[in-house]
Amino acid sequence: MIFGIDFSDPRGILRMEWTRSETIALAANNCTSCHGLGLLPAKRGGQTVCNCVFRAIFRICYNRFRTCVTKEKYMTRVTMSLTRGRERHFTWSRKDEEYIADFTLIARRSLNAADYKIFKYHYLLGADWKLCCRKLNMDRGRFFHAVYRIQQRLGRIFRELQPYGLYPLDEYFGTTVRGVKPLQPTWTPPPAVPVRPPILQQLPQAA
């Protein structure tokens, strides 16, 4: 368990309310299920998120993971970020290293043994589908079905993870904090005083 969520149980994943304004930017234009909208009608009414949205979230997070891993170590830095909560304060952290650890740890705790082995060979070790199929004794169809299933599950978890998800990236890396009221200044500036230049109120009369 991490952050109070049991990843081995699908019921343990906290559900969030998805909106079309968020899914339409992530949905695939050529998706035959949602037709680029990202939302599908649910069986019991309402709407559910299309799997192409979750796969897009996974690819975004995975690309950032690869960037953090391959980045030269002298380019990593310690940053100060705002911690959300009732008592907000600033903390120092190494965001690149934390993102690498969170990405791998969430995948290990949320996938079963068979799916995590595929995830490790294909995404962590960089093996192509031919090498993975030979190593895992799988055919091409089963392999890509498993890959899509892994992307969909991790993409949902990366977005819906509470209290802090891996997506959106700008929230994780501290460049944007949504849903938090700005801090009110403790010092109130004095009221502005109008500037009155010393000019003559009346021109002198000619003699």
SULFENDA-V340237 format. One line per field, one symbol per residue. ss: DSSP state (A for helix, B for strand, O for the rest). psi: psi as a letter, one per 30 degrees, with the letter a starting at -180 (. if undefined). burial: 1 if it has 9 or more other C-alpha atoms within 8 Angstrom, else 0. A space follows every 10 residues. Layout:
BEGIN
ss->???
psi->???
burial->???
END
This chain:
BEGIN
ss->OBOOBOOOOA AAOOOOOOOA AAAOOOOOOO OOOOOOOOBB BOOOOOBBBO AAAAAAAAAA AAAAAAAAAA OOAAAOOOBB BBBOOOOOBB BBBOAAAAAA AAAAAAAAAA OOAAAAAAAA AAAAOOOOAA AAAAAAOOOA AAAAAAAAAA AAAAAAAAAA OOOOOOOOAA AAOOOOOOOO OOOOOOOOOO OOOOOOOOOO OOOOOOO
psi->kkggkjffjf ffkkkljkle feeffflkfg kfefhgffkk kleglallkk ffeeeeeeee eeeeeeeeef kkfffllklk lkklaejklk lkljeeeeee eeeeeeeeff lleeeeeeee eeeefgklee eeeeeghlle eeefeeeeee eeeeeeeeef kkfklfkkef eeggfkjlgk kkkkkfkkll kkkkkjkilk fkkkkk.
burial->0000111100 0111000001 0011011100 1001111111 0000000011 0111111110 1000100100 0000010000 1100000000 0001100011 0110011111 1100110111 1110001010 0110000101 0010011101 1111111111 1000111001 1111000000 0000000000 0000000000 0000000
END
